[in-house]
Amino acid sequence: MLMSKDRFVTPQDTETVGSPSLTRRLVPIGIILCGIALFFALGLNRYITLENLRENRLMLLDLVARNSNMAAVLFFAVYACIAAFSLPGAAVTSITGGFLFGLWLGAALNVVSATFGATLLFLAARTSLADLLRQRAGPWMVRFERGFQENAISNLLALRLMPGIPFFIVNLVPAFLGVSLRVFALTTFFGIIPAAFVYTAIGSGLSGILEGGGDLTLDRLLTPDISIALGGLAVLALLPVAYRLWRRHSKKTS
């Protein structure tokens, strides 16, 4: 215990007033921001494209053929970094996984590596920003957090399955709403399986398109039927929430 001129300063006071604790908490987010800046400064975003996959397909296939284990580890590391640092190119990377490793192994690598990277981002956001946001948001944040957690699994599965919602957004929101690590990891793993299989299946059948000419775009590869199917899965994930709301309303009116 330290003594100031006017009063005793407890260890709790030191931790609150001093900056080292806050600095340590902000380190994970600082690393992520530096990683994003370095990614664009080095122009690495130019390499995560379907055109680049077409140009380097023979070299990549040769690497997988010569040392499949090393290729799988490298792919896992790259995809995990893309997810953890919220870098662009996750869809192209998933397609690449299917092209290089086939449907089943490619889907497994896509799901596991994306889940691992997303979990790292979730932990970084929860450690660095969740408490600060909760303190500044006020009571409404607590009420919203409580409502979200009542159906956390269904809510997170619906967000994962809903087409058009950025992957990194669904990684950050649960961190700010007090979702447990176990629930986040499980819903991420199972929630991204449908989309992962879609993109991996596209990649596994990509050889003919890569051999041919024309521009390679995700719009050309994704059909309306696939988008409708993903939307239907999101609706199914929301059914438990709708059922609970219906039961609660029925009890109030009865």
Phi and psi restraints in degrees (value plus and minus 20) as a CYANA .aco file:
   2 LEU   PHI    -122.2   -82.2
   2 LEU   PSI     135.6   175.6
   3 MET   PHI    -137.1   -97.1
   3 MET   PSI     107.2   147.2
   4 SER   PHI    -116.3   -76.3
   4 SER   PSI    -195.5  -155.5
   5 LYS   PHI     -86.2   -46.2
   5 LYS   PSI     -53.5   -13.5
   6 ASP   PHI    -124.6   -84.6
   6 ASP   PSI     -46.6    -6.6
   7 ARG   PHI    -181.4  -141.4
   7 ARG   PSI     151.3   191.3
   8 PHE   PHI     -95.3   -55.3
   8 PHE   PSI     123.6   163.6
   9 VAL   PHI    -130.9   -90.9
   9 VAL   PSI      94.2   134.2
  10 THR   PHI    -102.6   -62.6
  10 THR   PSI     145.6   185.6
  11 PRO   PHI     -78.3   -38.3
  11 PRO   PSI     -52.9   -12.9
  12 GLN   PHI     -84.5   -44.5
  12 GLN   PSI     -59.0   -19.0
  13 ASP   PHI     -84.1   -44.1
  13 ASP   PSI     -60.3   -20.3
  14 THR   PHI     -82.2   -42.2
  14 THR   PSI     -61.2   -21.2
  15 GLU   PHI     -87.4   -47.4
  15 GLU   PSI     -54.2   -14.2
  16 THR   PHI     -93.9   -53.9
  16 THR   PSI     -63.9   -23.9
  17 VAL   PHI     -99.8   -59.8
  17 VAL   PSI     -61.1   -21.1
  18 GLY   PHI     -88.6   -48.6
  18 GLY   PSI     135.9   175.9
  19 SER   PHI    -110.8   -70.8
  19 SER   PSI     -41.2    -1.2
  20 PRO   PHI     -76.0   -36.0
  20 PRO   PSI     -60.3   -20.3
  21 SER   PHI     -83.2   -43.2
  21 SER   PSI     -66.3   -26.3
  22 LEU   PHI     -84.0   -44.0
  22 LEU   PSI     -59.3   -19.3
  23 THR   PHI     -82.1   -42.1
  23 THR   PSI     -64.1   -24.1
  24 ARG   PHI     -83.2   -43.2
  24 ARG   PSI     -57.3   -17.3
  25 ARG   PHI     -88.4   -48.4
  25 ARG   PSI     -49.7    -9.7
  26 LEU   PHI    -106.5   -66.5
  26 LEU   PSI     -25.6    14.4
  27 VAL   PHI     -78.3   -38.3
  27 VAL   PSI     -66.9   -26.9
  28 PRO   PHI     -78.0   -38.0
  28 PRO   PSI     -64.2   -24.2
  29 ILE   PHI     -87.2   -47.2
  29 ILE   PSI     -56.3   -16.3
  30 GLY   PHI     -81.4   -41.4
  30 GLY   PSI     -60.7   -20.7
  31 ILE   PHI     -83.4   -43.4
  31 ILE   PSI     -62.6   -22.6
  32 ILE   PHI     -83.7   -43.7
  32 ILE   PSI     -64.6   -24.6
  33 LEU   PHI     -84.4   -44.4
  33 LEU   PSI     -59.1   -19.1
  34 CYS   PHI     -85.6   -45.6
  34 CYS   PSI     -59.1   -19.1
  35 GLY   PHI     -83.4   -43.4
  35 GLY   PSI     -61.3   -21.3
  36 ILE   PHI     -83.9   -43.9
  36 ILE   PSI     -65.0   -25.0
  37 ALA   PHI     -82.5   -42.5
  37 ALA   PSI     -62.4   -22.4
  38 LEU   PHI     -85.4   -45.4
  38 LEU   PSI     -57.9   -17.9
  39 PHE   PHI     -78.3   -38.3
  39 PHE   PSI     -67.1   -27.1
  40 PHE   PHI     -98.3   -58.3
  40 PHE   PSI     -52.4   -12.4
  41 ALA   PHI     -84.3   -44.3
  41 ALA   PSI     -56.1   -16.1
  42 LEU   PHI    -104.7   -64.7
  42 LEU   PSI     -24.2    15.8
  43 GLY   PHI      49.8    89.8
  43 GLY   PSI       6.9    46.9
  44 LEU   PHI     -88.7   -48.7
  44 LEU   PSI     -39.5     0.5
  45 ASN   PHI     -83.4   -43.4
  45 ASN   PSI     -41.2    -1.2
  46 ARG   PHI     -90.0   -50.0
  46 ARG   PSI     -39.6     0.4
  47 TYR   PHI    -110.0   -70.0
  47 TYR   PSI     -37.3     2.7
  48 ILE   PHI    -117.7   -77.7
  48 ILE   PSI      51.3    91.3
  49 THR   PHI    -159.3  -119.3
  49 THR   PSI     139.2   179.2
  50 LEU   PHI     -88.8   -48.8
  50 LEU   PSI     -52.7   -12.7
  51 GLU   PHI     -84.3   -44.3
  51 GLU   PSI     -60.4   -20.4
  52 ASN   PHI     -86.2   -46.2
  52 ASN   PSI     -54.9   -14.9
  53 LEU   PHI     -83.2   -43.2
  53 LEU   PSI     -61.7   -21.7
  54 ARG   PHI     -83.5   -43.5
  54 ARG   PSI     -62.6   -22.6
  55 GLU   PHI     -89.0   -49.0
  55 GLU   PSI     -50.1   -10.1
  56 ASN   PHI    -131.8   -91.8
  56 ASN   PSI      -5.0    35.0
  57 ARG   PHI     -81.6   -41.6
  57 ARG   PSI     -59.3   -19.3
  58 LEU   PHI     -87.8   -47.8
  58 LEU   PSI     -61.1   -21.1
  59 MET   PHI     -84.6   -44.6
  59 MET   PSI     -61.5   -21.5
  60 LEU   PHI     -87.7   -47.7
  60 LEU   PSI     -62.9   -22.9
  61 LEU   PHI     -84.0   -44.0
  61 LEU   PSI     -55.8   -15.8
  62 ASP   PHI     -86.0   -46.0
  62 ASP   PSI     -58.9   -18.9
  63 LEU   PHI     -82.4   -42.4
  63 LEU   PSI     -63.7   -23.7
  64 VAL   PHI     -85.4   -45.4
  64 VAL   PSI     -59.5   -19.5
  65 ALA   PHI     -87.4   -47.4
  65 ALA   PSI     -57.2   -17.2
  66 ARG   PHI     -99.4   -59.4
  66 ARG   PSI     -55.9   -15.9
  67 ASN   PHI    -171.7  -131.7
  67 ASN   PSI      64.4   104.4
  68 SER   PHI     -86.6   -46.6
  68 SER   PSI     -54.1   -14.1
  69 ASN   PHI     -86.2   -46.2
  69 ASN   PSI     -66.8   -26.8
  70 MET   PHI     -83.6   -43.6
  70 MET   PSI     -59.6   -19.6
  71 ALA   PHI     -82.5   -42.5
  71 ALA   PSI     -60.4   -20.4
  72 ALA   PHI     -85.8   -45.8
  72 ALA   PSI     -60.3   -20.3
  73 VAL   PHI     -85.6   -45.6
  73 VAL   PSI     -63.7   -23.7
  74 LEU   PHI     -82.9   -42.9
  74 LEU   PSI     -61.6   -21.6
  75 PHE   PHI     -83.6   -43.6
  75 PHE   PSI     -64.0   -24.0
  76 PHE   PHI     -77.8   -37.8
  76 PHE   PSI     -65.8   -25.8
  77 ALA   PHI     -84.0   -44.0
  77 ALA   PSI     -63.0   -23.0
  78 VAL   PHI     -84.3   -44.3
  78 VAL   PSI     -67.2   -27.2
  79 TYR   PHI     -87.7   -47.7
  79 TYR   PSI     -58.5   -18.5
  80 ALA   PHI     -82.3   -42.3
  80 ALA   PSI     -59.5   -19.5
  81 CYS   PHI     -86.5   -46.5
  81 CYS   PSI     -59.8   -19.8
  82 ILE   PHI     -80.2   -40.2
  82 ILE   PSI     -63.1   -23.1
  83 ALA   PHI     -91.4   -51.4
  83 ALA   PSI     -62.5   -22.5
  84 ALA   PHI     -88.1   -48.1
  84 ALA   PSI     -56.0   -16.0
  85 PHE   PHI    -116.4   -76.4
  85 PHE   PSI     -14.7    25.3
  86 SER   PHI      35.0    75.0
  86 SER   PSI      24.8    64.8
  87 LEU   PHI    -106.4   -66.4
  87 LEU   PSI     132.4   172.4
  88 PRO   PHI     -90.8   -50.8
  88 PRO   PSI     132.5   172.5
  89 GLY   PHI      91.8   131.8
  89 GLY   PSI      -9.3    30.7
  90 ALA   PHI     -83.5   -43.5
  90 ALA   PSI     -61.5   -21.5
  91 ALA   PHI     -85.1   -45.1
  91 ALA   PSI     -63.2   -23.2
  92 VAL   PHI     -84.3   -44.3
  92 VAL   PSI     -57.8   -17.8
  93 THR   PHI     -86.2   -46.2
  93 THR   PSI     -59.7   -19.7
  94 SER   PHI     -82.3   -42.3
  94 SER   PSI     -61.7   -21.7
  95 ILE   PHI     -83.3   -43.3
  95 ILE   PSI     -60.4   -20.4
  96 THR   PHI     -82.5   -42.5
  96 THR   PSI     -58.5   -18.5
  97 GLY   PHI     -79.8   -39.8
  97 GLY   PSI     -61.8   -21.8
  98 GLY   PHI     -87.4   -47.4
  98 GLY   PSI     -58.7   -18.7
  99 PHE   PHI     -85.3   -45.3
  99 PHE   PSI     -60.4   -20.4
 100 LEU   PHI    -103.8   -63.8
 100 LEU   PSI     -56.1   -16.1
 101 PHE   PHI    -137.1   -97.1
 101 PHE   PSI     -22.4    17.6
 102 GLY   PHI      66.3   106.3
 102 GLY   PSI     156.7   196.7
 103 LEU   PHI     -85.1   -45.1
 103 LEU   PSI     -73.5   -33.5
 104 TRP   PHI     -95.7   -55.7
 104 TRP   PSI     -71.0   -31.0
 105 LEU   PHI     -87.4   -47.4
 105 LEU   PSI     -59.0   -19.0
 106 GLY   PHI     -82.0   -42.0
 106 GLY   PSI     -63.3   -23.3
 107 ALA   PHI     -83.9   -43.9
 107 ALA   PSI     -61.2   -21.2
 108 ALA   PHI     -82.2   -42.2
 108 ALA   PSI     -65.2   -25.2
 109 LEU   PHI     -84.3   -44.3
 109 LEU   PSI     -60.9   -20.9
 110 ASN   PHI     -81.7   -41.7
 110 ASN   PSI     -67.0   -27.0
 111 VAL   PHI     -87.2   -47.2
 111 VAL   PSI     -66.7   -26.7
 112 VAL   PHI     -87.9   -47.9
 112 VAL   PSI     -65.4   -25.4
 113 SER   PHI     -88.3   -48.3
 113 SER   PSI     -60.1   -20.1
 114 ALA   PHI     -85.9   -45.9
 114 ALA   PSI     -59.9   -19.9
 115 THR   PHI     -84.0   -44.0
 115 THR   PSI     -63.2   -23.2
 116 PHE   PHI     -82.2   -42.2
 116 PHE   PSI     -68.3   -28.3
 117 GLY   PHI     -84.3   -44.3
 117 GLY   PSI     -61.4   -21.4
 118 ALA   PHI     -82.8   -42.8
 118 ALA   PSI     -57.6   -17.6
 119 THR   PHI     -86.1   -46.1
 119 THR   PSI     -58.5   -18.5
 120 LEU   PHI     -82.0   -42.0
 120 LEU   PSI     -63.1   -23.1
 121 LEU   PHI     -84.9   -44.9
 121 LEU   PSI     -61.6   -21.6
 122 PHE   PHI     -78.0   -38.0
 122 PHE   PSI     -66.7   -26.7
 123 LEU   PHI     -86.1   -46.1
 123 LEU   PSI     -58.5   -18.5
 124 ALA   PHI     -84.4   -44.4
 124 ALA   PSI     -63.9   -23.9
 125 ALA   PHI     -87.4   -47.4
 125 ALA   PSI     -61.3   -21.3
 126 ARG   PHI     -85.4   -45.4
 126 ARG   PSI     -59.0   -19.0
 127 THR   PHI     -90.0   -50.0
 127 THR   PSI     -60.2   -20.2
 128 SER   PHI    -111.4   -71.4
 128 SER   PSI     -60.6   -20.6
 129 LEU   PHI    -138.4   -98.4
 129 LEU   PSI     -41.3    -1.3
 130 ALA   PHI     -80.3   -40.3
 130 ALA   PSI     -68.5   -28.5
 131 ASP   PHI     -85.4   -45.4
 131 ASP   PSI     -60.1   -20.1
 132 LEU   PHI     -83.8   -43.8
 132 LEU   PSI     -62.9   -22.9
 133 LEU   PHI     -85.4   -45.4
 133 LEU   PSI     -60.9   -20.9
 134 ARG   PHI     -84.7   -44.7
 134 ARG   PSI     -58.8   -18.8
 135 GLN   PHI     -85.5   -45.5
 135 GLN   PSI     -56.7   -16.7
 136 ARG   PHI    -107.1   -67.1
 136 ARG   PSI     -40.4    -0.4
 137 ALA   PHI     -97.4   -57.4
 137 ALA   PSI     -53.2   -13.2
 138 GLY   PHI      70.5   110.5
 138 GLY   PSI    -189.0  -149.0
 139 PRO   PHI     -81.3   -41.3
 139 PRO   PSI     -52.1   -12.1
 140 TRP   PHI     -81.6   -41.6
 140 TRP   PSI     -51.3   -11.3
 141 MET   PHI     -86.0   -46.0
 141 MET   PSI     -59.3   -19.3
 142 VAL   PHI     -84.8   -44.8
 142 VAL   PSI     -62.5   -22.5
 143 ARG   PHI     -85.7   -45.7
 143 ARG   PSI     -63.0   -23.0
 144 PHE   PHI     -84.3   -44.3
 144 PHE   PSI     -59.9   -19.9
 145 GLU   PHI     -82.5   -42.5
 145 GLU   PSI     -62.4   -22.4
 146 ARG   PHI     -85.0   -45.0
 146 ARG   PSI     -62.5   -22.5
 147 GLY   PHI     -85.4   -45.4
 147 GLY   PSI     -58.0   -18.0
 148 PHE   PHI     -87.2   -47.2
 148 PHE   PSI     -59.7   -19.7
 149 GLN   PHI     -93.2   -53.2
 149 GLN   PSI     -40.4    -0.4
 150 GLU   PHI     -81.6   -41.6
 150 GLU   PSI     -52.6   -12.6
 151 ASN   PHI    -149.2  -109.2
 151 ASN   PSI      26.9    66.9
 152 ALA   PHI     -79.8   -39.8
 152 ALA   PSI     -63.7   -23.7
 153 ILE   PHI     -85.1   -45.1
 153 ILE   PSI     -68.4   -28.4
 154 SER   PHI     -84.9   -44.9
 154 SER   PSI     -60.7   -20.7
 155 ASN   PHI     -82.7   -42.7
 155 ASN   PSI     -64.6   -24.6
 156 LEU   PHI     -89.9   -49.9
 156 LEU   PSI     -58.7   -18.7
 157 LEU   PHI     -82.8   -42.8
 157 LEU   PSI     -60.5   -20.5
 158 ALA   PHI     -83.7   -43.7
 158 ALA   PSI     -61.9   -21.9
 159 LEU   PHI     -84.6   -44.6
 159 LEU   PSI     -58.3   -18.3
 160 ARG   PHI     -87.0   -47.0
 160 ARG   PSI     -56.9   -16.9
 161 LEU   PHI    -105.5   -65.5
 161 LEU   PSI     -37.8     2.2
 162 MET   PHI     -92.5   -52.5
 162 MET   PSI      99.3   139.3
 163 PRO   PHI     -85.3   -45.3
 163 PRO   PSI     124.6   164.6
 164 GLY   PHI      75.0   115.0
 164 GLY   PSI     -35.3     4.7
 165 ILE   PHI    -105.0   -65.0
 165 ILE   PSI     102.5   142.5
 166 PRO   PHI     -77.0   -37.0
 166 PRO   PSI     121.0   161.0
 167 PHE   PHI     -79.0   -39.0
 167 PHE   PSI     -62.0   -22.0
 168 PHE   PHI     -89.9   -49.9
 168 PHE   PSI     -47.8    -7.8
 169 ILE   PHI     -83.3   -43.3
 169 ILE   PSI     -63.3   -23.3
 170 VAL   PHI     -91.7   -51.7
 170 VAL   PSI     -37.4     2.6
 171 ASN   PHI    -101.2   -61.2
 171 ASN   PSI     -51.0   -11.0
 172 LEU   PHI    -107.6   -67.6
 172 LEU   PSI     -61.6   -21.6
 173 VAL   PHI     -76.1   -36.1
 173 VAL   PSI     -67.8   -27.8
 174 PRO   PHI     -81.4   -41.4
 174 PRO   PSI     -50.8   -10.8
 175 ALA   PHI     -84.6   -44.6
 175 ALA   PSI     -54.1   -14.1
 176 PHE   PHI    -102.0   -62.0
 176 PHE   PSI     -36.0     4.0
 177 LEU   PHI    -126.5   -86.5
 177 LEU   PSI      -4.7    35.3
 178 GLY   PHI      53.1    93.1
 178 GLY   PSI       2.2    42.2
 179 VAL   PHI     -89.1   -49.1
 179 VAL   PSI     119.5   159.5
 180 SER   PHI     -90.9   -50.9
 180 SER   PSI     136.4   176.4
 181 LEU   PHI     -81.3   -41.3
 181 LEU   PSI     -60.7   -20.7
 182 ARG   PHI     -83.2   -43.2
 182 ARG   PSI     -67.0   -27.0
 183 VAL   PHI     -83.9   -43.9
 183 VAL   PSI     -62.7   -22.7
 184 PHE   PHI     -81.8   -41.8
 184 PHE   PSI     -67.7   -27.7
 185 ALA   PHI     -83.7   -43.7
 185 ALA   PSI     -63.4   -23.4
 186 LEU   PHI     -87.3   -47.3
 186 LEU   PSI     -65.2   -25.2
 187 THR   PHI     -89.1   -49.1
 187 THR   PSI     -52.1   -12.1
 188 THR   PHI     -86.3   -46.3
 188 THR   PSI     -67.6   -27.6
 189 PHE   PHI     -78.4   -38.4
 189 PHE   PSI     -72.9   -32.9
 190 PHE   PHI     -97.2   -57.2
 190 PHE   PSI     -51.0   -11.0
 191 GLY   PHI     -91.3   -51.3
 191 GLY   PSI     -48.2    -8.2
 192 ILE   PHI    -112.4   -72.4
 192 ILE   PSI     -24.2    15.8
 193 ILE   PHI     -79.5   -39.5
 193 ILE   PSI     -67.9   -27.9
 194 PRO   PHI     -78.7   -38.7
 194 PRO   PSI     -69.7   -29.7
 195 ALA   PHI     -85.3   -45.3
 195 ALA   PSI     -57.0   -17.0
 196 ALA   PHI     -81.9   -41.9
 196 ALA   PSI     -61.6   -21.6
 197 PHE   PHI     -86.2   -46.2
 197 PHE   PSI     -56.8   -16.8
 198 VAL   PHI     -82.0   -42.0
 198 VAL   PSI     -72.1   -32.1
 199 TYR   PHI     -87.1   -47.1
 199 TYR   PSI     -57.4   -17.4
 200 THR   PHI     -86.3   -46.3
 200 THR   PSI     -59.5   -19.5
 201 ALA   PHI     -83.1   -43.1
 201 ALA   PSI     -58.2   -18.2
 202 ILE   PHI     -80.5   -40.5
 202 ILE   PSI     -65.5   -25.5
 203 GLY   PHI     -86.3   -46.3
 203 GLY   PSI     -58.2   -18.2
 204 SER   PHI     -87.4   -47.4
 204 SER   PSI     -43.0    -3.0
 205 GLY   PHI    -126.8   -86.8
 205 GLY   PSI       4.3    44.3
 206 LEU   PHI    -108.3   -68.3
 206 LEU   PSI     -31.1     8.9
 207 SER   PHI     -75.1   -35.1
 207 SER   PSI     -66.9   -26.9
 208 GLY   PHI     -83.4   -43.4
 208 GLY   PSI     -59.9   -19.9
 209 ILE   PHI     -88.2   -48.2
 209 ILE   PSI     -59.4   -19.4
 210 LEU   PHI     -86.5   -46.5
 210 LEU   PSI     -53.8   -13.8
 211 GLU   PHI     -90.7   -50.7
 211 GLU   PSI     -50.2   -10.2
 212 GLY   PHI    -101.9   -61.9
 212 GLY   PSI    -199.9  -159.9
 213 GLY   PHI    -116.1   -76.1
 213 GLY   PSI    -187.9  -147.9
 214 GLY   PHI      71.7   111.7
 214 GLY   PSI     142.9   182.9
 215 ASP   PHI     -94.0   -54.0
 215 ASP   PSI     122.3   162.3
 216 LEU   PHI    -122.3   -82.3
 216 LEU   PSI      94.6   134.6
 217 THR   PHI    -154.4  -114.4
 217 THR   PSI     135.4   175.4
 218 LEU   PHI     -84.2   -44.2
 218 LEU   PSI     -51.9   -11.9
 219 ASP   PHI     -82.2   -42.2
 219 ASP   PSI     -53.6   -13.6
 220 ARG   PHI     -92.6   -52.6
 220 ARG   PSI     -49.3    -9.3
 221 LEU   PHI    -109.6   -69.6
 221 LEU   PSI     -50.9   -10.9
 222 LEU   PHI    -112.7   -72.7
 222 LEU   PSI     103.8   143.8
 223 THR   PHI    -113.7   -73.7
 223 THR   PSI     139.6   179.6
 224 PRO   PHI     -78.6   -38.6
 224 PRO   PSI     -53.7   -13.7
 225 ASP   PHI     -81.3   -41.3
 225 ASP   PSI     -58.4   -18.4
 226 ILE   PHI     -86.8   -46.8
 226 ILE   PSI     -62.3   -22.3
 227 SER   PHI     -83.4   -43.4
 227 SER   PSI     -60.8   -20.8
 228 ILE   PHI     -84.0   -44.0
 228 ILE   PSI     -61.1   -21.1
 229 ALA   PHI     -82.1   -42.1
 229 ALA   PSI     -63.2   -23.2
 230 LEU   PHI     -85.2   -45.2
 230 LEU   PSI     -58.0   -18.0
 231 GLY   PHI     -83.8   -43.8
 231 GLY   PSI     -58.9   -18.9
 232 GLY   PHI     -83.2   -43.2
 232 GLY   PSI     -58.4   -18.4
 233 LEU   PHI     -84.3   -44.3
 233 LEU   PSI     -56.6   -16.6
 234 ALA   PHI     -85.1   -45.1
 234 ALA   PSI     -59.6   -19.6
 235 VAL   PHI     -83.3   -43.3
 235 VAL   PSI     -61.7   -21.7
 236 LEU   PHI     -81.7   -41.7
 236 LEU   PSI     -58.9   -18.9
 237 ALA   PHI     -86.1   -46.1
 237 ALA   PSI     -47.1    -7.1
 238 LEU   PHI    -103.5   -63.5
 238 LEU   PSI     -32.6     7.4
 239 LEU   PHI     -78.2   -38.2
 239 LEU   PSI     -62.7   -22.7
 240 PRO   PHI     -79.2   -39.2
 240 PRO   PSI     -57.3   -17.3
 241 VAL   PHI     -85.3   -45.3
 241 VAL   PSI     -65.1   -25.1
 242 ALA   PHI     -82.6   -42.6
 242 ALA   PSI     -57.8   -17.8
 243 TYR   PHI     -85.3   -45.3
 243 TYR   PSI     -63.0   -23.0
 244 ARG   PHI     -84.5   -44.5
 244 ARG   PSI     -61.3   -21.3
 245 LEU   PHI     -83.9   -43.9
 245 LEU   PSI     -59.9   -19.9
 246 TRP   PHI     -84.2   -44.2
 246 TRP   PSI     -61.7   -21.7
 247 ARG   PHI     -85.5   -45.5
 247 ARG   PSI     -61.6   -21.6
 248 ARG   PHI     -83.0   -43.0
 248 ARG   PSI     -62.0   -22.0
 249 HIS   PHI     -86.3   -46.3
 249 HIS   PSI     -58.2   -18.2
 250 SER   PHI     -84.8   -44.8
 250 SER   PSI     -57.6   -17.6
 251 LYS   PHI     -87.3   -47.3
 251 LYS   PSI     -55.7   -15.7
 252 LYS   PHI     -91.0   -51.0
 252 LYS   PSI     -56.2   -16.2
 253 THR   PHI    -104.7   -64.7
 253 THR   PSI     -37.8     2.2
